[in-house]
Amino acid sequence: MNWYLLQTKPSSHIKACENLKRQGFQVFLPLVIKTTKKNSKFLDIKTPLFPGYLFMGAFINPVPWKSINGTRGISKAVTLDGVYRSINTHIIEGLQSRCNEDGIIQHLDDIASGDRVKIERGPFANFICTVDQIKDDQR
């Protein structure tokens, strides 16, 4: 299966997931629990780990991009230089392994501002850095 990154319309991630599943695609939307205050009450709500984005898995080739980009709740498929490119499955598997059965990321607070981290893979492999900040809208 190949995985792709899709941008969702504002506050439409649930609608987008339902419509993609209806078309026969796999959907992965990692979530986090956020505590918010509403009417002087604290509420725990599920929100996307990457606000405005979800992952779509497809077995078919070629992928019907016109249909996907026209799906309700989807803004567009993310491309690189105008080419639809799949995401490395190790990235998806790594995220899925940190989720519980409800798709909620576990142990996200293991990394905090000021922590020193080592990048294990990719172009910055073996690079050691200090986490400056982790903003929800810039993950």
C-alpha positions as CSV (number, residue, x, y, z in Angstrom):
1,M,0.0,0.0,0.0
2,N,1.2,3.5,-0.8
3,W,0.4,6.4,1.6
4,Y,-0.2,10.0,0.5
5,L,-0.6,13.3,2.4
6,L,-3.9,15.1,1.9
7,Q,-4.8,18.6,3.0
8,T,-8.3,18.9,4.5
9,K,-10.6,21.9,4.4
10,P,-10.9,23.7,7.8
11,S,-12.6,21.6,10.4
12,S,-13.5,18.9,7.8
13,H,-11.1,16.1,8.8
14,I,-14.0,13.8,10.0
15,K,-16.0,14.4,6.9
16,A,-13.0,13.8,4.7
17,C,-12.2,10.5,6.4
18,E,-15.7,9.2,6.0
19,N,-15.8,10.1,2.3
20,L,-12.4,8.6,1.5
21,K,-13.3,5.4,3.3
22,R,-16.6,5.3,1.3
23,Q,-14.5,5.4,-1.8
24,G,-12.4,2.4,-0.6
25,F,-9.3,4.1,0.6
26,Q,-7.5,3.5,3.9
27,V,-7.3,6.6,6.1
28,F,-4.9,7.4,9.0
29,L,-5.6,10.4,11.1
30,P,-3.4,10.5,14.1
31,L,-5.1,12.3,17.0
32,V,-4.0,13.9,20.3
33,I,-6.1,14.7,23.4
34,K,-6.1,18.4,24.1
35,T,-7.6,20.0,27.2
36,T,-9.6,23.2,26.5
37,K,-11.7,25.4,28.7
38,K,-15.3,26.1,27.6
39,N,-17.8,27.9,29.8
40,S,-15.6,27.6,32.8
41,K,-15.3,23.8,32.3
42,F,-12.3,21.8,31.2
43,L,-12.9,19.5,28.3
44,D,-10.7,16.8,26.8
45,I,-11.1,16.9,23.0
46,K,-9.5,14.8,20.2
47,T,-7.8,16.9,17.6
48,P,-5.5,16.0,14.7
49,L,-1.8,15.6,15.5
50,F,-1.2,17.5,12.2
51,P,-4.1,20.0,12.0
52,G,-5.4,20.3,8.4
53,Y,-3.8,17.1,7.2
54,L,-4.5,13.3,7.0
55,F,-2.9,10.3,5.4
56,M,-4.6,8.2,2.7
57,G,-3.5,4.7,1.8
58,A,-4.2,3.3,-1.7
59,F,-3.6,-0.1,-3.2
60,I,-4.7,1.0,-6.7
61,N,-2.3,2.3,-9.4
62,P,-2.8,4.8,-10.9
63,V,-4.5,6.7,-8.0
64,P,-7.6,8.6,-9.2
65,W,-6.4,12.0,-8.1
66,K,-9.2,14.0,-9.7
67,S,-11.7,12.0,-7.6
68,I,-9.6,12.4,-4.5
69,N,-9.1,16.1,-4.9
70,G,-12.9,16.5,-5.5
71,T,-13.8,14.5,-2.3
72,R,-15.9,16.5,0.2
73,G,-13.7,17.7,3.1
74,I,-10.4,17.5,1.0
75,S,-8.7,20.7,-0.1
76,K,-6.0,19.0,-2.2
77,A,-3.4,16.2,-2.3
78,V,0.0,17.4,-1.3
79,T,2.5,17.3,-4.2
80,L,6.2,17.9,-4.6
81,D,7.0,19.9,-7.7
82,G,3.5,19.1,-9.0
83,V,4.0,15.3,-8.7
84,Y,2.0,13.1,-6.4
85,R,4.6,11.2,-4.3
86,S,4.0,8.5,-1.7
87,I,5.2,8.8,1.8
88,N,7.8,6.4,3.1
89,T,5.9,3.5,4.8
90,H,8.3,3.6,7.8
91,I,7.0,7.1,8.7
92,I,3.4,5.9,8.7
93,E,4.3,2.7,10.6
94,G,6.2,4.7,13.2
95,L,3.2,7.0,13.8
96,Q,0.8,4.1,13.8
97,S,2.9,2.2,16.4
98,R,2.6,5.2,18.8
99,C,-1.2,5.2,18.5
100,N,-3.7,3.3,20.5
101,E,-6.7,1.5,19.0
102,D,-8.6,4.8,18.7
103,G,-5.8,6.4,16.7
104,I,-4.7,8.6,19.6
105,I,-0.9,9.2,19.9
106,Q,0.5,8.0,23.2
107,H,3.5,9.5,25.0
108,L,3.6,12.7,22.9
109,D,4.9,14.5,26.0
110,D,8.1,12.5,26.0
111,I,9.7,15.3,24.1
112,A,9.6,18.8,25.5
113,S,11.2,22.2,24.9
114,G,14.9,22.1,26.0
115,D,15.3,18.4,25.4
116,R,18.3,17.2,23.4
117,V,17.3,14.9,20.6
118,K,19.2,12.9,18.0
119,I,17.7,12.5,14.5
120,E,18.0,8.8,13.5
121,R,17.1,8.8,9.8
122,G,17.0,11.0,6.8
123,P,19.2,13.8,5.5
124,F,19.9,15.0,9.1
125,A,20.7,11.5,10.4
126,N,23.0,11.6,13.5
127,F,22.4,15.3,14.0
128,I,22.0,16.3,17.7
129,C,19.9,19.3,18.5
130,T,17.9,21.0,21.2
131,V,14.1,21.2,20.9
132,D,13.2,24.9,20.9
133,Q,9.4,24.7,20.8
134,I,6.7,22.4,19.7
135,K,3.7,24.3,18.3
136,D,0.5,22.5,17.3
137,D,0.2,24.3,14.0
138,Q,3.8,23.7,13.0
139,R,4.3,20.0,13.6
